[in-house]
């Protein structure tokens, strides 16, 4: 940046180096299981990056058959037992006045998933 000032017939100038930092855009995603056996509990995690300042979290939940979201938590992770039907989780992450949202569908299985040795 160069500044030139003229006053009363005199001119003076000065140079200054100006550094501008542009933050990485705020992003968020939910990680955790896509399938859950009915009656069992598990945990999902909000993975936030970018933005400015600290992150705040708002988790919401709704059954797949509903359109109504319910607030259920404010930590960076959320644990819940599976209901008897599939559901959605949503996390809203805010940082420095910017907000992003991510949704995650969880299919609830009526019967436990069988592994190679367990069922």
Buried (B, 14 or more C-beta within 10 A) or exposed (E): EEEEEEEEEEEEEEEEEEEEEEEEEBBBBBEBBEEBBBEEEBEBBBEBEBBEEEBEBBBBBBBEEEEEBEEBBEEBBBEBEBBEEBBBBBBBBBBEEBBBEBEBEBEBEEEEEEEEEEE
